[in-house]
Amino acid sequence: MHENDISYKIIGATIEIHKNIGPGLLESAYENVLAFDLKRWGLK
């Protein structure tokens, strides 16, 4: 996978997380959700 594809997936995931969860949580909450999503998509 090309680095641009990886960046596109990460940015897309962060936007979706923010849309679904919303603002106001601790950074660690967003980090855990992002890590879960990226692992689910096969990224380490």
mmCIF file of the N, C-alpha and C atoms, coordinates in Angstrom:
data_MODEL
# 
_entry.id   MODEL 
# 
loop_
_atom_site.group_PDB 
_atom_site.id 
_atom_site.type_symbol 
_atom_site.label_atom_id 
_atom_site.label_alt_id 
_atom_site.label_comp_id 
_atom_site.label_asym_id 
_atom_site.label_entity_id 
_atom_site.label_seq_id 
_atom_site.pdbx_PDB_ins_code 
_atom_site.Cartn_x 
_atom_site.Cartn_y 
_atom_site.Cartn_z 
_atom_site.occupancy 
_atom_site.B_iso_or_equiv 
_atom_site.pdbx_formal_charge 
_atom_site.auth_seq_id 
_atom_site.auth_comp_id 
_atom_site.auth_asym_id 
_atom_site.auth_atom_id 
_atom_site.pdbx_PDB_model_num 
ATOM 1   N N  . MET A 1 1  ? 0.846   -1.168 0.000  1.00 0.00 ? 1  MET A N  1 
ATOM 2   C CA . MET A 1 1  ? 0.000   0.000  0.000  1.00 0.00 ? 1  MET A CA 1 
ATOM 3   C C  . MET A 1 1  ? 0.898   1.239  0.000  1.00 0.00 ? 1  MET A C  1 
ATOM 4   N N  . HIS A 1 2  ? 0.560   2.192  -0.808 1.00 0.00 ? 2  HIS A N  1 
ATOM 5   C CA . HIS A 1 2  ? 1.331   3.424  -0.943 1.00 0.00 ? 2  HIS A CA 1 
ATOM 6   C C  . HIS A 1 2  ? 1.059   4.346  0.244  1.00 0.00 ? 2  HIS A C  1 
ATOM 7   N N  . GLU A 1 3  ? 2.041   5.160  0.579  1.00 0.00 ? 3  GLU A N  1 
ATOM 8   C CA . GLU A 1 3  ? 1.894   6.036  1.751  1.00 0.00 ? 3  GLU A CA 1 
ATOM 9   C C  . GLU A 1 3  ? 0.746   7.034  1.602  1.00 0.00 ? 3  GLU A C  1 
ATOM 10  N N  . ASN A 1 4  ? 0.440   7.449  0.386  1.00 0.00 ? 4  ASN A N  1 
ATOM 11  C CA . ASN A 1 4  ? -0.709  8.346  0.197  1.00 0.00 ? 4  ASN A CA 1 
ATOM 12  C C  . ASN A 1 4  ? -2.021  7.639  0.519  1.00 0.00 ? 4  ASN A C  1 
ATOM 13  N N  . ASP A 1 5  ? -2.108  6.347  0.189  1.00 0.00 ? 5  ASP A N  1 
ATOM 14  C CA . ASP A 1 5  ? -3.310  5.575  0.517  1.00 0.00 ? 5  ASP A CA 1 
ATOM 15  C C  . ASP A 1 5  ? -3.482  5.449  2.028  1.00 0.00 ? 5  ASP A C  1 
ATOM 16  N N  . ILE A 1 6  ? -2.375  5.234  2.709  1.00 0.00 ? 6  ILE A N  1 
ATOM 17  C CA . ILE A 1 6  ? -2.417  5.111  4.169  1.00 0.00 ? 6  ILE A CA 1 
ATOM 18  C C  . ILE A 1 6  ? -2.860  6.437  4.791  1.00 0.00 ? 6  ILE A C  1 
ATOM 19  N N  . SER A 1 7  ? -2.294  7.536  4.312  1.00 0.00 ? 7  SER A N  1 
ATOM 20  C CA . SER A 1 7  ? -2.668  8.858  4.831  1.00 0.00 ? 7  SER A CA 1 
ATOM 21  C C  . SER A 1 7  ? -4.144  9.142  4.589  1.00 0.00 ? 7  SER A C  1 
ATOM 22  N N  . TYR A 1 8  ? -4.620  8.789  3.411  1.00 0.00 ? 8  TYR A N  1 
ATOM 23  C CA . TYR A 1 8  ? -6.026  8.999  3.076  1.00 0.00 ? 8  TYR A CA 1 
ATOM 24  C C  . TYR A 1 8  ? -6.931  8.231  4.032  1.00 0.00 ? 8  TYR A C  1 
ATOM 25  N N  . LYS A 1 9  ? -6.581  6.986  4.344  1.00 0.00 ? 9  LYS A N  1 
ATOM 26  C CA . LYS A 1 9  ? -7.384  6.176  5.264  1.00 0.00 ? 9  LYS A CA 1 
ATOM 27  C C  . LYS A 1 9  ? -7.362  6.746  6.675  1.00 0.00 ? 9  LYS A C  1 
ATOM 28  N N  . ILE A 1 10 ? -6.203  7.181  7.128  1.00 0.00 ? 10 ILE A N  1 
ATOM 29  C CA . ILE A 1 10 ? -6.082  7.727  8.483  1.00 0.00 ? 10 ILE A CA 1 
ATOM 30  C C  . ILE A 1 10 ? -6.902  9.008  8.615  1.00 0.00 ? 10 ILE A C  1 
ATOM 31  N N  . ILE A 1 11 ? -6.776  9.903  7.654  1.00 0.00 ? 11 ILE A N  1 
ATOM 32  C CA . ILE A 1 11 ? -7.522  11.156 7.716  1.00 0.00 ? 11 ILE A CA 1 
ATOM 33  C C  . ILE A 1 11 ? -9.023  10.889 7.645  1.00 0.00 ? 11 ILE A C  1 
ATOM 34  N N  . GLY A 1 12 ? -9.418  9.992  6.753  1.00 0.00 ? 12 GLY A N  1 
ATOM 35  C CA . GLY A 1 12 ? -10.836 9.641  6.650  1.00 0.00 ? 12 GLY A CA 1 
ATOM 36  C C  . GLY A 1 12 ? -11.373 9.048  7.937  1.00 0.00 ? 12 GLY A C  1 
ATOM 37  N N  . ALA A 1 13 ? -10.564 8.196  8.566  1.00 0.00 ? 13 ALA A N  1 
ATOM 38  C CA . ALA A 1 13 ? -10.983 7.579  9.827  1.00 0.00 ? 13 ALA A CA 1 
ATOM 39  C C  . ALA A 1 13 ? -11.150 8.623  10.918 1.00 0.00 ? 13 ALA A C  1 
ATOM 40  N N  . THR A 1 14 ? -10.227 9.566  11.000 1.00 0.00 ? 14 THR A N  1 
ATOM 41  C CA . THR A 1 14 ? -10.333 10.573 12.056 1.00 0.00 ? 14 THR A CA 1 
ATOM 42  C C  . THR A 1 14 ? -11.559 11.465 11.856 1.00 0.00 ? 14 THR A C  1 
ATOM 43  N N  . ILE A 1 15 ? -11.881 11.780 10.621 1.00 0.00 ? 15 ILE A N  1 
ATOM 44  C CA . ILE A 1 15 ? -13.075 12.589 10.347 1.00 0.00 ? 15 ILE A CA 1 
ATOM 45  C C  . ILE A 1 15 ? -14.336 11.818 10.735 1.00 0.00 ? 15 ILE A C  1 
ATOM 46  N N  . GLU A 1 16 ? -14.408 10.547 10.376 1.00 0.00 ? 16 GLU A N  1 
ATOM 47  C CA . GLU A 1 16 ? -15.577 9.737  10.721 1.00 0.00 ? 16 GLU A CA 1 
ATOM 48  C C  . GLU A 1 16 ? -15.723 9.572  12.230 1.00 0.00 ? 16 GLU A C  1 
ATOM 49  N N  . ILE A 1 17 ? -14.615 9.366  12.911 1.00 0.00 ? 17 ILE A N  1 
ATOM 50  C CA . ILE A 1 17 ? -14.655 9.237  14.369 1.00 0.00 ? 17 ILE A CA 1 
ATOM 51  C C  . ILE A 1 17 ? -15.202 10.517 14.986 1.00 0.00 ? 17 ILE A C  1 
ATOM 52  N N  . HIS A 1 18 ? -14.722 11.648 14.527 1.00 0.00 ? 18 HIS A N  1 
ATOM 53  C CA . HIS A 1 18 ? -15.183 12.919 15.083 1.00 0.00 ? 18 HIS A CA 1 
ATOM 54  C C  . HIS A 1 18 ? -16.658 13.141 14.787 1.00 0.00 ? 18 HIS A C  1 
ATOM 55  N N  . LYS A 1 19 ? -17.111 12.746 13.607 1.00 0.00 ? 19 LYS A N  1 
ATOM 56  C CA . LYS A 1 19 ? -18.535 12.880 13.268 1.00 0.00 ? 19 LYS A CA 1 
ATOM 57  C C  . LYS A 1 19 ? -19.397 12.001 14.169 1.00 0.00 ? 19 LYS A C  1 
ATOM 58  N N  . ASN A 1 20 ? -18.948 10.762 14.411 1.00 0.00 ? 20 ASN A N  1 
ATOM 59  C CA . ASN A 1 20 ? -19.746 9.803  15.170 1.00 0.00 ? 20 ASN A CA 1 
ATOM 60  C C  . ASN A 1 20 ? -19.687 10.034 16.675 1.00 0.00 ? 20 ASN A C  1 
ATOM 61  N N  . ILE A 1 21 ? -18.537 10.337 17.199 1.00 0.00 ? 21 ILE A N  1 
ATOM 62  C CA . ILE A 1 21 ? -18.376 10.493 18.643 1.00 0.00 ? 21 ILE A CA 1 
ATOM 63  C C  . ILE A 1 21 ? -18.596 11.932 19.076 1.00 0.00 ? 21 ILE A C  1 
ATOM 64  N N  . GLY A 1 22 ? -18.126 12.852 18.255 1.00 0.00 ? 22 GLY A N  1 
ATOM 65  C CA . GLY A 1 22 ? -18.279 14.268 18.579 1.00 0.00 ? 22 GLY A CA 1 
ATOM 66  C C  . GLY A 1 22 ? -17.116 14.799 19.396 1.00 0.00 ? 22 GLY A C  1 
ATOM 67  N N  . PRO A 1 23 ? -17.140 16.083 19.657 1.00 0.00 ? 23 PRO A N  1 
ATOM 68  C CA . PRO A 1 23 ? -16.058 16.719 20.417 1.00 0.00 ? 23 PRO A CA 1 
ATOM 69  C C  . PRO A 1 23 ? -16.236 16.542 21.922 1.00 0.00 ? 23 PRO A C  1 
ATOM 70  N N  . GLY A 1 24 ? -15.169 16.856 22.654 1.00 0.00 ? 24 GLY A N  1 
ATOM 71  C CA . GLY A 1 24 ? -15.270 16.945 24.098 1.00 0.00 ? 24 GLY A CA 1 
ATOM 72  C C  . GLY A 1 24 ? -14.684 15.798 24.893 1.00 0.00 ? 24 GLY A C  1 
ATOM 73  N N  . LEU A 1 25 ? -14.232 14.749 24.217 1.00 0.00 ? 25 LEU A N  1 
ATOM 74  C CA . LEU A 1 25 ? -13.629 13.639 24.954 1.00 0.00 ? 25 LEU A CA 1 
ATOM 75  C C  . LEU A 1 25 ? -12.135 13.850 25.097 1.00 0.00 ? 25 LEU A C  1 
ATOM 76  N N  . LEU A 1 26 ? -11.544 13.079 25.968 1.00 0.00 ? 26 LEU A N  1 
ATOM 77  C CA . LEU A 1 26 ? -10.098 13.122 26.103 1.00 0.00 ? 26 LEU A CA 1 
ATOM 78  C C  . LEU A 1 26 ? -9.441  12.562 24.849 1.00 0.00 ? 26 LEU A C  1 
ATOM 79  N N  . GLU A 1 27 ? -8.238  13.027 24.578 1.00 0.00 ? 27 GLU A N  1 
ATOM 80  C CA . GLU A 1 27 ? -7.506  12.575 23.399 1.00 0.00 ? 27 GLU A CA 1 
ATOM 81  C C  . GLU A 1 27 ? -7.330  11.061 23.410 1.00 0.00 ? 27 GLU A C  1 
ATOM 82  N N  . SER A 1 28 ? -7.144  10.474 24.580 1.00 0.00 ? 28 SER A N  1 
ATOM 83  C CA . SER A 1 28 ? -6.933  9.022  24.669 1.00 0.00 ? 28 SER A CA 1 
ATOM 84  C C  . SER A 1 28 ? -8.140  8.243  24.173 1.00 0.00 ? 28 SER A C  1 
ATOM 85  N N  . ALA A 1 29 ? -9.341  8.776  24.332 1.00 0.00 ? 29 ALA A N  1 
ATOM 86  C CA . ALA A 1 29 ? -10.540 8.100  23.831 1.00 0.00 ? 29 ALA A CA 1 
ATOM 87  C C  . ALA A 1 29 ? -10.515 8.045  22.315 1.00 0.00 ? 29 ALA A C  1 
ATOM 88  N N  . TYR A 1 30 ? -10.193 9.169  21.680 1.00 0.00 ? 30 TYR A N  1 
ATOM 89  C CA . TYR A 1 30 ? -10.104 9.198  20.223 1.00 0.00 ? 30 TYR A CA 1 
ATOM 90  C C  . TYR A 1 30 ? -8.973  8.299  19.722 1.00 0.00 ? 30 TYR A C  1 
ATOM 91  N N  . GLU A 1 31 ? -7.885  8.296  20.450 1.00 0.00 ? 31 GLU A N  1 
ATOM 92  C CA . GLU A 1 31 ? -6.731  7.464  20.074 1.00 0.00 ? 31 GLU A CA 1 
ATOM 93  C C  . GLU A 1 31 ? -7.098  5.982  20.098 1.00 0.00 ? 31 GLU A C  1 
ATOM 94  N N  . ASN A 1 32 ? -7.825  5.556  21.109 1.00 0.00 ? 32 ASN A N  1 
ATOM 95  C CA . ASN A 1 32 ? -8.231  4.148  21.203 1.00 0.00 ? 32 ASN A CA 1 
ATOM 96  C C  . ASN A 1 32 ? -9.174  3.753  20.082 1.00 0.00 ? 32 ASN A C  1 
ATOM 97  N N  . VAL A 1 33 ? -10.113 4.617  19.763 1.00 0.00 ? 33 VAL A N  1 
ATOM 98  C CA . VAL A 1 33 ? -11.048 4.320  18.675 1.00 0.00 ? 33 VAL A CA 1 
ATOM 99  C C  . VAL A 1 33 ? -10.312 4.281  17.344 1.00 0.00 ? 33 VAL A C  1 
ATOM 100 N N  . LEU A 1 34 ? -9.402  5.215  17.125 1.00 0.00 ? 34 LEU A N  1 
ATOM 101 C CA . LEU A 1 34 ? -8.630  5.246  15.885 1.00 0.00 ? 34 LEU A CA 1 
ATOM 102 C C  . LEU A 1 34 ? -7.770  3.991  15.752 1.00 0.00 ? 34 LEU A C  1 
ATOM 103 N N  . ALA A 1 35 ? -7.119  3.583  16.830 1.00 0.00 ? 35 ALA A N  1 
ATOM 104 C CA . ALA A 1 35 ? -6.297  2.370  16.790 1.00 0.00 ? 35 ALA A CA 1 
ATOM 105 C C  . ALA A 1 35 ? -7.152  1.151  16.461 1.00 0.00 ? 35 ALA A C  1 
ATOM 106 N N  . PHE A 1 36 ? -8.331  1.067  17.046 1.00 0.00 ? 36 PHE A N  1 
ATOM 107 C CA . PHE A 1 36 ? -9.237  -0.043 16.775 1.00 0.00 ? 36 PHE A CA 1 
ATOM 108 C C  . PHE A 1 36 ? -9.634  -0.072 15.300 1.00 0.00 ? 36 PHE A C  1 
ATOM 109 N N  . ASP A 1 37 ? -10.020 1.083  14.758 1.00 0.00 ? 37 ASP A N  1 
ATOM 110 C CA . ASP A 1 37 ? -10.430 1.155  13.356 1.00 0.00 ? 37 ASP A CA 1 
ATOM 111 C C  . ASP A 1 37 ? -9.281  0.802  12.408 1.00 0.00 ? 37 ASP A C  1 
ATOM 112 N N  . LEU A 1 38 ? -8.104  1.321  12.685 1.00 0.00 ? 38 LEU A N  1 
ATOM 113 C CA . LEU A 1 38 ? -6.968  1.053  11.805 1.00 0.00 ? 38 LEU A CA 1 
ATOM 114 C C  . LEU A 1 38 ? -6.581  -0.422 11.828 1.00 0.00 ? 38 LEU A C  1 
ATOM 115 N N  . LYS A 1 39 ? -6.644  -1.050 12.986 1.00 0.00 ? 39 LYS A N  1 
ATOM 116 C CA . LYS A 1 39 ? -6.368  -2.498 13.072 1.00 0.00 ? 39 LYS A CA 1 
ATOM 117 C C  . LYS A 1 39 ? -7.414  -3.288 12.321 1.00 0.00 ? 39 LYS A C  1 
ATOM 118 N N  . ARG A 1 40 ? -8.654  -2.852 12.407 1.00 0.00 ? 40 ARG A N  1 
ATOM 119 C CA . ARG A 1 40 ? -9.749  -3.541 11.719 1.00 0.00 ? 40 ARG A CA 1 
ATOM 120 C C  . ARG A 1 40 ? -9.544  -3.482 10.201 1.00 0.00 ? 40 ARG A C  1 
ATOM 121 N N  . TRP A 1 41 ? -8.945  -2.397 9.725  1.00 0.00 ? 41 TRP A N  1 
ATOM 122 C CA . TRP A 1 41 ? -8.699  -2.234 8.299  1.00 0.00 ? 41 TRP A CA 1 
ATOM 123 C C  . TRP A 1 41 ? -7.383  -2.851 7.847  1.00 0.00 ? 41 TRP A C  1 
ATOM 124 N N  . GLY A 1 42 ? -6.674  -3.502 8.769  1.00 0.00 ? 42 GLY A N  1 
ATOM 125 C CA . GLY A 1 42 ? -5.447  -4.191 8.412  1.00 0.00 ? 42 GLY A CA 1 
ATOM 126 C C  . GLY A 1 42 ? -4.188  -3.357 8.498  1.00 0.00 ? 42 GLY A C  1 
ATOM 127 N N  . LEU A 1 43 ? -4.255  -2.186 9.122  1.00 0.00 ? 43 LEU A N  1 
ATOM 128 C CA . LEU A 1 43 ? -3.060  -1.356 9.302  1.00 0.00 ? 43 LEU A CA 1 
ATOM 129 C C  . LEU A 1 43 ? -2.500  -1.579 10.701 1.00 0.00 ? 43 LEU A C  1 
ATOM 130 N N  . LYS A 1 44 ? -1.196  -1.523 10.816 1.00 0.00 ? 44 LYS A N  1 
ATOM 131 C CA . LYS A 1 44 ? -0.556  -1.739 12.116 1.00 0.00 ? 44 LYS A CA 1 
ATOM 132 C C  . LYS A 1 44 ? -0.291  -0.428 12.817 1.00 0.00 ? 44 LYS A C  1 
# 
